[in-house]
Amino acid sequence: MPSYEAPVEDVLFLLNDVLKVEKYGNLPGFSDASPDVLSAILEEGGKLAAETLAPLNVIGDRQGCKRHDDGSVTTPEGFKDAYLTYKEGGWIGLSLPPQYGGQGLPGVVNTIMQEFISSANLAWGMYPGLSQGAFAALYTHANDEIKQAYLPKMAEGAWSGTMNLTEPHCGTDLGLLRTKAVPQKDGSYKITGQKIFISAGEHDLTDNIVHLVLARIEGAPEGTKGISLFVVPKFLPDAAGEAGERNALSCGKIEEKMGIHGNATCVMNYDGATGWLVGEENRGLNAMFVMMNEARLAVGVQGLGMSVVAYQNAVTYARERLQGRALTGPKNPDGKADPIIVHPDVRRMLMQMRAFNEAARALILWVSLKADVLHRSDDEKAREEADDMLGLLTPVIKGVLTDVGFANTVNAQQIYGGHGYIGEWGMEQFVRDARIAMIYEGANGIQALDLVGRKLGRDGGRAIMAFFQEVGAFVAANKDNEAMAPYTRPLKQGADDLQAATMWFMQNAMKKPDNAGAGSTDYMHLFGLVVLGYMWALMAQAAQQGLAAGGNKAFLEAKLTTGRFFMERLMPETAAHLARIQTGADSMMALPADAF
Amino acid sequence: MPSYEAPVEDVLFLLNDVLKVEKYGNLPGFSDASPDVLSAILEEGGKLAAETLAPLNVIGDRQGCKRHDDGSVTTPEGFKDAYLTYKEGGWIGLSLPPQYGGQGLPGVVNTIMQEFISSANLAWGMYPGLSQGAFAALYTHANDEIKQAYLPKMAEGAWSGTMNLTEPHCGTDLGLLRTKAVPQKDGSYKITGQKIFISAGEHDLTDNIVHLVLARIEGAPEGTKGISLFVVPKFLPDAAGEAGERNALSCGKIEEKMGIHGNATCVMNYDGATGWLVGEENRGLNAMFVMMNEARLAVGVQGLGMSVVAYQNAVTYARERLQGRALTGPKNPDGKADPIIVHPDVRRMLMQMRAFNEAARALILWVSLKADVLHRSDDEKAREEADDMLGLLTPVIKGVLTDVGFANTVNAQQIYGGHGYIGEWGMEQFVRDARIAMIYEGANGIQALDLVGRKLGRDGGRAIMAFFQEVGAFVAANKDNEAMAPYTRPLKQGADDLQAATMWFMQNAMKKPDNAGAGSTDYMHLFGLVVLGYMWALMAQAAQQGLAAGGNKAFLEAKLTTGRFFMERLMPETAAHLARIQTGADSMMALPADAF
C-alpha cells in the first residue's frame, strides 16, 4: 500500500527563504502566521493528511460511493470520520474570513493544505475543496442575507458546497444550457433541469449541501448573456438557520468513472427546486468565474499533489527493489543485485518528477501569495499587479501542472514495472485519479485557449509584459554571477523563446485566428517551462545564499542539482514548442472533416 | 460504446504502393498472396475484428476473468465462441509453416491481423498472440519429437501457449530466478517454483495450455548462464497425441489489474510438474529470446492498435459533439454550435494521432517484411541485412509505439472531455488497456537500454550505419525534387540529429557508461521520430506518384497533408532529444540515493 509524507521542510524553505513570506507581514492575517505558527500548522496538517486521509485512499477507490434507491449516497468507509476530524480541527475555515467564522490565516496556508490533501486522498479532498469555491462565489457575489445564511455553516464545515454547470449537451459551451429558473412572488426561483458531472453532488458527510446552479431565468436572452447563478440548498434553511425542509432536488445517478471513486460524481435533477439569485440577473457566468478561478488553481494543485505522492512511492520502490547491476559496477556488492535507483533511466524518471514537483510547488505558493495580495492588500497598484499575474498564470497552472502531474504518475508507475499495473501496489490508482485533473474545471485545451485568446492580450498585454520584465530583471541582476549562470542562461533562452512565440501570435493570429488556436497548447507548455524555470532560478539563488550562511548542506545542494537537471533536461523543450507554434495552422486545418 | 473499422484501404496502399510487396514474390508463401487474395484476406480479417471481437471488448473489461476454487479460470462471456470462430477460420496458423498445419502466408499478413485484433480487443488478442510466440520458440529450438507433439496442435489453435519468465523477486534481472528443474531418468524434468504475471496462464479457450518455462537445472551455474527453457503442458500428451493426464501445475491467483481485464494474468505454481528441455541446457535465455523478440514486435503493434481505435472513436465524437463556434466563424450555422472538430486544438490531437498511426503502420509492415526475408529468403546477404534491421528496430518499435500509442489514447480520451472519464463511453478503457504495453515484454526503459547498449554497437555498428545509408540515399535521390522537400528536409534534419546523438555516445559512453544510460530513452524516441519520418517520406513519394497516375485524390492528398503535419509538428522534437542526450549523466546521477 502506498504511503505519504508531507513535504513540510520544502514548504518552509519556499516560504521563508525563497518567497520571503515576512515581506507580507502587513497584510491582514499574516501577522498571525509567524514562522513558528506556520511550521506548527504545517506539521499538524501534514500529519492529518498522512495519518488520517492517506490510509483511506485505497479504500475509497475499492469501495467507491453507493447511491441508494432513495437517492441518498454513502461515501466509503472512514470518509465521514475523517471529515469530522478535519472539520473539528477547524481546517475548512483556515483561510476564510473571521467575520464568518474562519480563522483568517493567509490563503497560502490553505493552498499548502490543498497540496497535502491532494497527495493523500484526492477523492476525499474534493468534498471540502468544492465548498471553498462555493464559499468564494457567495462571499463575492451574494447579498448579505444569503451570506449570513450560508457562509458560517460552510466555513465551519457543517454544510458543503458544489458547482453545477454542465448539462448533457453542454460542457465547455455554457451558452447552450437549458436549466430554467422561474421567479416566484417571494423573490425566490423555481429551478428545473438536469446537471451532470456534479462532484460531491450528494453524500453523507455534511448536514446540508449548498448547490450553486447556473440556470436561465424565463425569458432571458439566449447564449451566455442569459445565464444566472442560484444558490439551491439540499435542505432549505429553517427559522433557526439549520437544515430544514427538503428541497426538490435529487441525485439521479452516480457515474462509473476511471478513478476518484471515493468522490460521488452525480447526475443532479432539479424538479422545481427553490433557489435564490446570487449576484445580478444574467450575470451568472461572471459570478461563477470566481468559483472557477479558485477551482482551476486548486486543480493545478491537485496535479502537483498526485505527482508528489507518486514520486515518493516510486523513490521507495527504486531504493528497495533489487534488480540488475549499475553500469558502473555493483553498488550493493553483498546483495544479489543493486537497487534499481542506480540505473540512469530510473533516475531520469525520478529526477524529472522531482524537478517538476519542487518548481511547481514554488509556483503555486508564489501565485497563492499574489492571491493574498489581491484579496487583502489596500495598495491598489499592488492589487492590480497581483490580479494581472494571477489571471495570466491560472490557466498555465491548471493546464501544465495537471498534464505534467499526470505524466509523472505514469512515470512513477513505470518504475514499478509489472507491479505498477497491479491494483494492490496502488500506483495505477494514482494514474487513474490524476487523469481527471486534465479534464475538469475546463479541459486543458480550454485553459490554453483562455491563456492565448483572453489573458495574453488583456489590457494591452500588461500582464505578460510584466512577467517578461520580472524575469528579465532577474537575469540582468545576476548576469555577472557565475554560480547562477547554469540557471539564468537556460532561463533567458526559454524566456526568449516565449517572447518569440508571443510576438509570432501578435503578428499572425489577428489575420488568422486559427494560428492562435493551433499554437495554444504548445504556448501554454512553453510558458509553463519558463515560469517553472524562473522558480528554479529563485530557488537556486536562495540555496546559494543559504549555503553561504551555513544552512542545511545536503538539502540545499540537492536543490542546486535538481535545478540544474531541470535546466538541462526540461528547458530544451521550449525550442520545440516555439518551432511548432511558428508552423501555424495550415497543415493542422487543411484536411476536410470527412477525411478523418 | 466504441466502434472499430479495420483500415484495410490504408494497409493495401502501404503493401502495394509504398512497400511494393510484389518485390517479394520469390519468397515462399508470397506467390500465394496476390493483390486480390491479400485484399480478400484483409477484408475478411477486418470484418472478424470489427464484428466479432470489438463488441466483446467492453464486456471483457467489465466481467474480467474468474478463477474458481479448483484453479480453473473462466474467460468473459463470448470470448470462447470468438476463439472458436477464429480457430475454425484458420487464422491462428495464417503465417505458420504448412509442415505443421499452417497456411504459410507471409508473416506480414499476420502482423496486419495483429493490428486489427489489438484495436478490436487487446485482452482477447493476447490468447492467440502468446501462442504464436511459443510456437516460434519451439519451432526454432525444440527437438523434432517435441515439435511433432506440440506444433500442429498450436498451429490449429487447439492448444495455446504461454511464456513463464517472471518470479516475484525477478523481472528484468532473470539471472536471479529460482524455479528449479530436476532431471528424471526418462529424460524429462520435474519443475518446481512460482511464476507471476503469466498472461493467459489459465483459461477455458483451448484443450491444453503449453507453458514455456525458464528454470534452473539442479547444479547449474548461478546467474543467466544457468537458465534453461522447458515445455511444460497443462495436460501431458497421451499416446494419441491428445491432452491426457493433468500435470502438476496450477493457477494460484489472478491479478487485479488496471486494465486488460479480459486476459487472465496468473500466478502459476509448478509443483514438480513434468517438463522437457527445449534447446540446450543452460541456454534457455537464448531460446526464450526468439519468443521475446516476436513478442516485442507484437507489443509494438498493440501500441499502434490501441492508438488507432482510440483515434477512430475520437474522430466520431469530434464530428458529432456540438460545442462552441469555430474561431473563423460558424461552420454549422443552422445548428446551435459547431462540431468540435472545427477547433484547432481538437484537430491538433487528432492530427497527432493520425500522423503517428499511419507512419507506425508503415513501419511495422516494413519491418515485418524484413522478418519475412529473414525467415524465408535463401539469399544469405539479404537475410543478414534483414536481421540487422530487425534487431535494431525491435526495441524502437516496442518502446516508441507503446509510449506514443498510450499517449494517443490519453489524447483521444481528452477529446471526449468529461465523457472520456466515464466508463460507459469506453475511452478510459483504451487508456487502461494501452498502459500495459509500455511495461510488459521488457519495460520501455529496458528497450532503450537494449537499443543503446546492445544493438547500436553490434557488429561494429553495421545496422545503424546501414540505416543512415538508406535514409541518406533516399534524401540524396530526392534532393532536386521540390515537391518532396517538405518531407526530405525535416527528415535530413532529424537524421542529422540522430547521427550526432550516435556520435556523442561513441565519444562519451565508453569512458562513462552512465552517459549512455542517461540518454537511452531520448535516443530511442529520437530514433523513432526519424524512422517514422522516413516512413512519411516513402509514403509522400508514393502518394505523389499515385496522384500523377490518377489515383484516389482525396486519399492521397490526405497522406501528403498528414505527412506535412508530422514533419512540422513532431519532427522538431529531435533537437530537444539531442540536447538532452548531450547533457550526459552528471545532473541525473549526482544526488546520493538517500537524498531522494
Interface residues (C-beta under 8 A of the other chain):
Chain A: T166 H169 C170 G171 T172 D173 L176 I196 F197 E255 E256 K257 M258 G259 V315 A318 R319 L322 Q323 G324 L327 T328 K336 A337 P339 I341 V342 H343 P344 D345 V346 R347 R348 M349 L350 M351 R354 F406 V410 Q413 Q414 G417 G418 G420 Y421 I422 G423 E424 E428 V431 R432 R435 I436 M438 I439 Y440 A443 N444 G445 A448 L449 K512 P513 D514 A516 G517 A518 S520 T521 A554 A558 T561 T562 R564 F565 E568 R569 P572 E573 A575 A576 A579 R580 T583 A585 S587 M588 M589 A590 L591 A593 A595 F596
Chain B: T166 H169 C170 G171 T172 D173 G175 L176 I196 F197 E255 E256 K257 M258 G259 V315 A318 R319 L322 Q323 G324 L327 T328 K336 A337 P339 I341 V342 H343 P344 D345 V346 R347 R348 M349 L350 M351 R354 F406 V410 Q413 Q414 G417 G418 G420 Y421 I422 G423 E424 E428 V431 R432 R435 I436 M438 I439 Y440 A443 N444 G445 A448 L449 K512 P513 D514 A516 G517 A518 S520 T521 A554 A558 T561 T562 R564 F565 E568 R569 P572 E573 A575 A576 A579 R580 T583 A585 S587 M588 M589 A590 L591 A593 A595 F596
